Amino acid sequence: MSTLRTDNDTWDIASSVGATAVMVAAARAAETDRPDPLIRDPYAKILVADAGTGAWEFMLDDAFMAKIADTDAEIAAMFQHMGNYQAVRTHFFDDFFAEAADAGIRQVVILASGLDSRAFRLPWPAGTTVYEIDQPKVLEYKAATLARHGVAPSADRREVAVDLRQDWPAALVKAGFDVETPTAWLAEGLLMYLPADAQDRLFTQVTELSAPGSRVAAETMGIHAEDRRERMRERFASLTAQFGVQPMDITELTYEDPDRADVAVWLAEHGWRSGALSSNDEMRRLGRFVEIADSDGQSFSTFVTGERV
């Protein structure tokens, strides 16, 4: 259970869960700058640059990362693994949307969209509508920042400024969502910030809104031993002491609920054909797996997909 979360907490782009969106955008920006990128996000660096200073800046500083490697090779490997994971995750869900578009789906919903730039950077077919659901201040920041840089969406992008703990289905329908039209849903970087019962409620609502032929993709996290989590905190404290940088500890924002449903199983039991893929397996397939110490042999996450029958 998170010690920093409450049932009615809120955030902007610089605080709480909102700040994790900047960290993820920084990872996409770093990946885009590689000579062999898995994904290209030309807008990630813009979104990070306008977010102010923060711990995410080290992800874009090659000299700083070299210092870390000289000081603690295991921490350096962990950061490399994290960056590679973000690239692989983005690549997987980009492919999910491409396959949904090829199947004729023209209605897309990105849950807790954060600084996701897919509505701007993916080549959506004509007639595609992309609904982005998130906290009002997060959506305001993204729209204003990209507009200031002359960036326009590549689909009909519609903001749904509502907390997912509120009546977001009503807000989505009010924004023009058609419950009779097949939809491609994405829950990326979301479920770990929800208690188990809220996760079940979310997928129940998604199912109720999904016409036959709809598709869903989600990133799900495993439960990690508390002693391992504590060792990670100690490593972050050491990094802070040596370099004055405070890496974001997302364990302070997430819910480690042992009763959380397995999403692939839940979907299969509620009218979806589902599948699951270990993130480690996908990282190995794409040549981006980095062995890190103290991993318990576990994948960081599982990528789950489903199709409504």
TORKOL-4160 file (C-alpha; in steps of 0.2 Angstrom, whole numbers, padded with zeros to 4 digits, m for minus):
309
<pt num="1" X="0000" Y="0000" Z="0000"/>
<pt num="2" X="0007" Y="0017" Z="m0004"/>
<pt num="3" X="0011" Y="0029" Z="0010"/>
<pt num="4" X="0008" Y="0045" Z="0000"/>
<pt num="5" X="m0008" Y="0041" Z="m0009"/>
<pt num="6" X="m0026" Y="0045" Z="m0003"/>
<pt num="7" X="m0043" Y="0041" Z="m0011"/>
<pt num="8" X="m0045" Y="0059" Z="m0017"/>
<pt num="9" X="m0027" Y="0065" Z="m0021"/>
<pt num="10" X="m0024" Y="0075" Z="m0036"/>
<pt num="11" X="m0008" Y="0081" Z="m0046"/>
<pt num="12" X="m0001" Y="0091" Z="m0059"/>
<pt num="13" X="0014" Y="0087" Z="m0070"/>
<pt num="14" X="0027" Y="0091" Z="m0057"/>
<pt num="15" X="0020" Y="0081" Z="m0042"/>
<pt num="16" X="0015" Y="0064" Z="m0037"/>
<pt num="17" X="0009" Y="0052" Z="m0051"/>
<pt num="18" X="0010" Y="0067" Z="m0063"/>
<pt num="19" X="0029" Y="0068" Z="m0061"/>
<pt num="20" X="0031" Y="0050" Z="m0067"/>
<pt num="21" X="0024" Y="0055" Z="m0084"/>
<pt num="22" X="0039" Y="0067" Z="m0086"/>
<pt num="23" X="0051" Y="0053" Z="m0081"/>
<pt num="24" X="0043" Y="0042" Z="m0095"/>
<pt num="25" X="0044" Y="0056" Z="m0108"/>
<pt num="26" X="0062" Y="0058" Z="m0103"/>
<pt num="27" X="0065" Y="0040" Z="m0107"/>
<pt num="28" X="0057" Y="0041" Z="m0124"/>
<pt num="29" X="0068" Y="0057" Z="m0128"/>
<pt num="30" X="0084" Y="0047" Z="m0123"/>
<pt num="31" X="0078" Y="0033" Z="m0134"/>
<pt num="32" X="0075" Y="0044" Z="m0148"/>
<pt num="33" X="0092" Y="0051" Z="m0147"/>
<pt num="34" X="0100" Y="0034" Z="m0149"/>
<pt num="35" X="0108" Y="0029" Z="m0165"/>
<pt num="36" X="0097" Y="0013" Z="m0166"/>
<pt num="37" X="0081" Y="0018" Z="m0158"/>
<pt num="38" X="0067" Y="0006" Z="m0156"/>
<pt num="39" X="0054" Y="0021" Z="m0156"/>
<pt num="40" X="0055" Y="0039" Z="m0161"/>
<pt num="41" X="0046" Y="0052" Z="m0151"/>
<pt num="42" X="0051" Y="0069" Z="m0158"/>
<pt num="43" X="0040" Y="0078" Z="m0145"/>
<pt num="44" X="0046" Y="0069" Z="m0129"/>
<pt num="45" X="0061" Y="0081" Z="m0127"/>
<pt num="46" X="0049" Y="0096" Z="m0129"/>
<pt num="47" X="0037" Y="0090" Z="m0116"/>
<pt num="48" X="0052" Y="0087" Z="m0104"/>
<pt num="49" X="0061" Y="0103" Z="m0107"/>
<pt num="50" X="0045" Y="0113" Z="m0102"/>
<pt num="51" X="0042" Y="0103" Z="m0086"/>
<pt num="52" X="0055" Y="0112" Z="m0076"/>
<pt num="53" X="0070" Y="0104" Z="m0067"/>
<pt num="54" X="0068" Y="0087" Z="m0059"/>
<pt num="55" X="0077" Y="0071" Z="m0056"/>
<pt num="56" X="0072" Y="0065" Z="m0074"/>
<pt num="57" X="0086" Y="0076" Z="m0081"/>
<pt num="58" X="0099" Y="0064" Z="m0078"/>
<pt num="59" X="0092" Y="0052" Z="m0090"/>
<pt num="60" X="0097" Y="0064" Z="m0104"/>
<pt num="61" X="0114" Y="0068" Z="m0097"/>
<pt num="62" X="0127" Y="0055" Z="m0105"/>
<pt num="63" X="0141" Y="0062" Z="m0094"/>
<pt num="64" X="0131" Y="0060" Z="m0078"/>
<pt num="65" X="0127" Y="0042" Z="m0083"/>
<pt num="66" X="0145" Y="0039" Z="m0086"/>
<pt num="67" X="0149" Y="0045" Z="m0069"/>
<pt num="68" X="0137" Y="0033" Z="m0061"/>
<pt num="69" X="0144" Y="0019" Z="m0071"/>
<pt num="70" X="0161" Y="0023" Z="m0064"/>
<pt num="71" X="0155" Y="0023" Z="m0046"/>
<pt num="72" X="0142" Y="0009" Z="m0046"/>
<pt num="73" X="0141" Y="m0003" Z="m0061"/>
<pt num="74" X="0125" Y="m0011" Z="m0054"/>
<pt num="75" X="0116" Y="0006" Z="m0053"/>
<pt num="76" X="0121" Y="0010" Z="m0070"/>
<pt num="77" X="0115" Y="m0007" Z="m0076"/>
<pt num="78" X="0098" Y="m0004" Z="m0068"/>
<pt num="79" X="0096" Y="0013" Z="m0076"/>
<pt num="80" X="0101" Y="0005" Z="m0093"/>
<pt num="81" X="0088" Y="m0008" Z="m0090"/>
<pt num="82" X="0075" Y="0004" Z="m0085"/>
<pt num="83" X="0078" Y="0015" Z="m0101"/>
<pt num="84" X="0077" Y="m0001" Z="m0112"/>
<pt num="85" X="0061" Y="m0006" Z="m0103"/>
<pt num="86" X="0053" Y="0010" Z="m0107"/>
<pt num="87" X="0058" Y="0009" Z="m0126"/>
<pt num="88" X="0052" Y="m0009" Z="m0127"/>
<pt num="89" X="0036" Y="m0005" Z="m0118"/>
<pt num="90" X="0032" Y="0010" Z="m0130"/>
<pt num="91" X="0037" Y="m0001" Z="m0145"/>
<pt num="92" X="0025" Y="m0015" Z="m0140"/>
<pt num="93" X="0010" Y="m0003" Z="m0137"/>
<pt num="94" X="0014" Y="0006" Z="m0153"/>
<pt num="95" X="0012" Y="m0010" Z="m0162"/>
<pt num="96" X="m0004" Y="m0014" Z="m0153"/>
<pt num="97" X="m0012" Y="0002" Z="m0160"/>
<pt num="98" X="m0005" Y="m0001" Z="m0178"/>
<pt num="99" X="m0013" Y="m0019" Z="m0178"/>
<pt num="100" X="m0029" Y="m0012" Z="m0171"/>
<pt num="101" X="m0029" Y="0001" Z="m0185"/>
<pt num="102" X="m0025" Y="m0012" Z="m0198"/>
<pt num="103" X="m0041" Y="m0022" Z="m0191"/>
<pt num="104" X="m0051" Y="m0006" Z="m0195"/>
<pt num="105" X="m0053" Y="0001" Z="m0177"/>
<pt num="106" X="m0055" Y="0020" Z="m0178"/>
<pt num="107" X="m0059" Y="0024" Z="m0160"/>
<pt num="108" X="m0045" Y="0024" Z="m0147"/>
<pt num="109" X="m0045" Y="0028" Z="m0128"/>
<pt num="110" X="m0029" Y="0031" Z="m0119"/>
<pt num="111" X="m0032" Y="0029" Z="m0100"/>
<pt num="112" X="m0022" Y="0040" Z="m0089"/>
<pt num="113" X="m0013" Y="0047" Z="m0104"/>
<pt num="114" X="0000" Y="0058" Z="m0095"/>
<pt num="115" X="0012" Y="0064" Z="m0108"/>
<pt num="116" X="0009" Y="0050" Z="m0121"/>
<pt num="117" X="0011" Y="0058" Z="m0138"/>
<pt num="118" X="0004" Y="0045" Z="m0149"/>
<pt num="119" X="m0011" Y="0056" Z="m0154"/>
<pt num="120" X="0003" Y="0067" Z="m0162"/>
<pt num="121" X="0016" Y="0055" Z="m0168"/>
<pt num="122" X="0008" Y="0040" Z="m0174"/>
<pt num="123" X="0002" Y="0039" Z="m0192"/>
<pt num="124" X="m0017" Y="0036" Z="m0188"/>
<pt num="125" X="m0029" Y="0032" Z="m0203"/>
<pt num="126" X="m0041" Y="0045" Z="m0208"/>
<pt num="127" X="m0056" Y="0045" Z="m0197"/>
<pt num="128" X="m0048" Y="0040" Z="m0181"/>
<pt num="129" X="m0053" Y="0048" Z="m0165"/>
<pt num="130" X="m0041" Y="0047" Z="m0150"/>
<pt num="131" X="m0048" Y="0051" Z="m0133"/>
<pt num="132" X="m0036" Y="0055" Z="m0119"/>
<pt num="133" X="m0042" Y="0053" Z="m0101"/>
<pt num="134" X="m0032" Y="0061" Z="m0087"/>
<pt num="135" X="m0031" Y="0074" Z="m0073"/>
<pt num="136" X="m0036" Y="0091" Z="m0080"/>
<pt num="137" X="m0019" Y="0100" Z="m0076"/>
<pt num="138" X="m0009" Y="0086" Z="m0085"/>
<pt num="139" X="m0019" Y="0087" Z="m0101"/>
<pt num="140" X="m0018" Y="0106" Z="m0100"/>
<pt num="141" X="0001" Y="0106" Z="m0099"/>
<pt num="142" X="0003" Y="0094" Z="m0113"/>
<pt num="143" X="m0009" Y="0103" Z="m0125"/>
<pt num="144" X="m0002" Y="0120" Z="m0121"/>
<pt num="145" X="0016" Y="0115" Z="m0123"/>
<pt num="146" X="0014" Y="0106" Z="m0140"/>
<pt num="147" X="0003" Y="0120" Z="m0146"/>
<pt num="148" X="0016" Y="0132" Z="m0142"/>
<pt num="149" X="0029" Y="0123" Z="m0152"/>
<pt num="150" X="0017" Y="0121" Z="m0167"/>
<pt num="151" X="0013" Y="0103" Z="m0165"/>
<pt num="152" X="m0004" Y="0097" Z="m0171"/>
<pt num="153" X="m0012" Y="0080" Z="m0168"/>
<pt num="154" X="m0012" Y="0067" Z="m0182"/>
<pt num="155" X="m0030" Y="0061" Z="m0177"/>
<pt num="156" X="m0045" Y="0069" Z="m0170"/>
<pt num="157" X="m0039" Y="0071" Z="m0152"/>
<pt num="158" X="m0052" Y="0074" Z="m0139"/>
<pt num="159" X="m0047" Y="0077" Z="m0121"/>
<pt num="160" X="m0057" Y="0070" Z="m0107"/>
<pt num="161" X="m0052" Y="0079" Z="m0091"/>
<pt num="162" X="m0058" Y="0068" Z="m0077"/>
<pt num="163" X="m0050" Y="0057" Z="m0063"/>
<pt num="164" X="m0052" Y="0038" Z="m0067"/>
<pt num="165" X="m0059" Y="0036" Z="m0049"/>
<pt num="166" X="m0074" Y="0047" Z="m0054"/>
<pt num="167" X="m0087" Y="0044" Z="m0067"/>
<pt num="168" X="m0076" Y="0044" Z="m0082"/>
<pt num="169" X="m0087" Y="0034" Z="m0093"/>
<pt num="170" X="m0100" Y="0047" Z="m0093"/>
<pt num="171" X="m0087" Y="0060" Z="m0097"/>
<pt num="172" X="m0080" Y="0050" Z="m0111"/>
<pt num="173" X="m0098" Y="0048" Z="m0119"/>
<pt num="174" X="m0101" Y="0066" Z="m0117"/>
<pt num="175" X="m0085" Y="0069" Z="m0127"/>
<pt num="176" X="m0092" Y="0059" Z="m0142"/>
<pt num="177" X="m0087" Y="0041" Z="m0138"/>
<pt num="178" X="m0098" Y="0029" Z="m0147"/>
<pt num="179" X="m0102" Y="0013" Z="m0137"/>
<pt num="180" X="m0107" Y="0004" Z="m0153"/>
<pt num="181" X="m0090" Y="0006" Z="m0161"/>
<pt num="182" X="m0076" Y="m0006" Z="m0158"/>
<pt num="183" X="m0062" Y="0003" Z="m0148"/>
<pt num="184" X="m0044" Y="0001" Z="m0145"/>
<pt num="185" X="m0040" Y="0004" Z="m0126"/>
<pt num="186" X="m0023" Y="0006" Z="m0118"/>
<pt num="187" X="m0019" Y="0006" Z="m0099"/>
<pt num="188" X="0000" Y="0009" Z="m0099"/>
<pt num="189" X="0009" Y="0014" Z="m0084"/>
<pt num="190" X="m0008" Y="0015" Z="m0074"/>
<pt num="191" X="m0013" Y="m0001" Z="m0065"/>
<pt num="192" X="0001" Y="0000" Z="m0052"/>
<pt num="193" X="m0006" Y="0016" Z="m0046"/>
<pt num="194" X="m0023" Y="0009" Z="m0043"/>
<pt num="195" X="m0029" Y="m0002" Z="m0028"/>
<pt num="196" X="m0035" Y="m0019" Z="m0033"/>
<pt num="197" X="m0053" Y="m0015" Z="m0032"/>
<pt num="198" X="m0051" Y="0000" Z="m0042"/>
<pt num="199" X="m0042" Y="m0010" Z="m0056"/>
<pt num="200" X="m0057" Y="m0022" Z="m0056"/>
<pt num="201" X="m0069" Y="m0008" Z="m0057"/>
<pt num="202" X="m0059" Y="0000" Z="m0072"/>
<pt num="203" X="m0059" Y="m0016" Z="m0082"/>
<pt num="204" X="m0078" Y="m0019" Z="m0078"/>
<pt num="205" X="m0081" Y="m0001" Z="m0085"/>
<pt num="206" X="m0070" Y="m0004" Z="m0100"/>
<pt num="207" X="m0079" Y="m0020" Z="m0104"/>
<pt num="208" X="m0096" Y="m0012" Z="m0103"/>
<pt num="209" X="m0091" Y="0001" Z="m0115"/>
<pt num="210" X="m0083" Y="m0011" Z="m0128"/>
<pt num="211" X="m0092" Y="m0016" Z="m0143"/>
<pt num="212" X="m0088" Y="m0034" Z="m0150"/>
<pt num="213" X="m0071" Y="m0033" Z="m0159"/>
<pt num="214" X="m0064" Y="m0020" Z="m0147"/>
<pt num="215" X="m0046" Y="m0023" Z="m0141"/>
<pt num="216" X="m0037" Y="m0019" Z="m0125"/>
<pt num="217" X="m0019" Y="m0018" Z="m0120"/>
<pt num="218" X="m0012" Y="m0016" Z="m0102"/>
<pt num="219" X="0004" Y="m0016" Z="m0093"/>
<pt num="220" X="0003" Y="m0026" Z="m0076"/>
<pt num="221" X="0016" Y="m0026" Z="m0062"/>
<pt num="222" X="0021" Y="m0041" Z="m0051"/>
<pt num="223" X="0022" Y="m0041" Z="m0032"/>
<pt num="224" X="0040" Y="m0038" Z="m0026"/>
<pt num="225" X="0047" Y="m0043" Z="m0009"/>
<pt num="226" X="0048" Y="m0029" Z="0003"/>
<pt num="227" X="0066" Y="m0033" Z="0007"/>
<pt num="228" X="0070" Y="m0031" Z="m0011"/>
<pt num="229" X="0061" Y="m0014" Z="m0012"/>
<pt num="230" X="0070" Y="m0008" Z="0004"/>
<pt num="231" X="0087" Y="m0013" Z="m0005"/>
<pt num="232" X="0082" Y="m0002" Z="m0020"/>
<pt num="233" X="0078" Y="0012" Z="m0008"/>
<pt num="234" X="0095" Y="0011" Z="0000"/>
<pt num="235" X="0103" Y="0011" Z="m0018"/>
<pt num="236" X="0094" Y="0027" Z="m0022"/>
<pt num="237" X="0099" Y="0035" Z="m0005"/>
<pt num="238" X="0117" Y="0031" Z="m0010"/>
<pt num="239" X="0115" Y="0039" Z="m0027"/>
<pt num="240" X="0108" Y="0054" Z="m0019"/>
<pt num="241" X="0122" Y="0055" Z="m0006"/>
<pt num="242" X="0135" Y="0054" Z="m0020"/>
<pt num="243" X="0128" Y="0065" Z="m0033"/>
<pt num="244" X="0114" Y="0075" Z="m0025"/>
<pt num="245" X="0101" Y="0068" Z="m0037"/>
<pt num="246" X="0085" Y="0061" Z="m0030"/>
<pt num="247" X="0078" Y="0047" Z="m0042"/>
<pt num="248" X="0060" Y="0045" Z="m0041"/>
<pt num="249" X="0055" Y="0031" Z="m0030"/>
<pt num="250" X="0038" Y="0025" Z="m0038"/>
<pt num="251" X="0036" Y="0012" Z="m0024"/>
<pt num="252" X="0030" Y="0027" Z="m0014"/>
<pt num="253" X="0016" Y="0030" Z="m0026"/>
<pt num="254" X="0010" Y="0012" Z="m0030"/>
<pt num="255" X="m0001" Y="m0001" Z="m0022"/>
<pt num="256" X="0007" Y="m0018" Z="m0019"/>
<pt num="257" X="m0009" Y="m0027" Z="m0017"/>
<pt num="258" X="m0007" Y="m0046" Z="m0016"/>
<pt num="259" X="m0026" Y="m0048" Z="m0020"/>
<pt num="260" X="m0024" Y="m0039" Z="m0036"/>
<pt num="261" X="m0032" Y="m0049" Z="m0051"/>
<pt num="262" X="m0022" Y="m0056" Z="m0065"/>
<pt num="263" X="m0027" Y="m0045" Z="m0079"/>
<pt num="264" X="m0026" Y="m0059" Z="m0092"/>
<pt num="265" X="m0036" Y="m0071" Z="m0082"/>
<pt num="266" X="m0049" Y="m0057" Z="m0077"/>
<pt num="267" X="m0051" Y="m0053" Z="m0096"/>
<pt num="268" X="m0053" Y="m0071" Z="m0101"/>
<pt num="269" X="m0067" Y="m0073" Z="m0088"/>
<pt num="270" X="m0076" Y="m0058" Z="m0093"/>
<pt num="271" X="m0079" Y="m0059" Z="m0112"/>
<pt num="272" X="m0062" Y="m0056" Z="m0119"/>
<pt num="273" X="m0049" Y="m0067" Z="m0128"/>
<pt num="274" X="m0033" Y="m0063" Z="m0119"/>
<pt num="275" X="m0014" Y="m0066" Z="m0120"/>
<pt num="276" X="0001" Y="m0061" Z="m0109"/>
<pt num="277" X="0019" Y="m0058" Z="m0113"/>
<pt num="278" X="0033" Y="m0056" Z="m0101"/>
<pt num="279" X="0042" Y="m0040" Z="m0102"/>
<pt num="280" X="0059" Y="m0049" Z="m0100"/>
<pt num="281" X="0054" Y="m0060" Z="m0115"/>
<pt num="282" X="0050" Y="m0045" Z="m0126"/>
<pt num="283" X="0066" Y="m0036" Z="m0121"/>
<pt num="284" X="0076" Y="m0052" Z="m0126"/>
<pt num="285" X="0067" Y="m0053" Z="m0142"/>
<pt num="286" X="0071" Y="m0035" Z="m0146"/>
<pt num="287" X="0089" Y="m0037" Z="m0140"/>
<pt num="288" X="0087" Y="m0025" Z="m0126"/>
<pt num="289" X="0088" Y="m0036" Z="m0111"/>
<pt num="290" X="0101" Y="m0031" Z="m0097"/>
<pt num="291" X="0104" Y="m0043" Z="m0083"/>
<pt num="292" X="0103" Y="m0033" Z="m0066"/>
<pt num="293" X="0107" Y="m0039" Z="m0049"/>
<pt num="294" X="0094" Y="m0042" Z="m0036"/>
<pt num="295" X="0080" Y="m0045" Z="m0048"/>
<pt num="296" X="0073" Y="m0060" Z="m0040"/>
<pt num="297" X="0073" Y="m0067" Z="m0058"/>
<pt num="298" X="0056" Y="m0058" Z="m0061"/>
<pt num="299" X="0051" Y="m0048" Z="m0076"/>
<pt num="300" X="0047" Y="m0030" Z="m0071"/>
<pt num="301" X="0030" Y="m0032" Z="m0079"/>
<pt num="302" X="0018" Y="m0042" Z="m0091"/>
<pt num="303" X="0010" Y="m0035" Z="m0107"/>
<pt num="304" X="m0008" Y="m0041" Z="m0108"/>
<pt num="305" X="m0019" Y="m0039" Z="m0123"/>
<pt num="306" X="m0037" Y="m0044" Z="m0126"/>
<pt num="307" X="m0050" Y="m0044" Z="m0139"/>
<pt num="308" X="m0069" Y="m0043" Z="m0135"/>
<pt num="309" X="m0079" Y="m0057" Z="m0142"/>
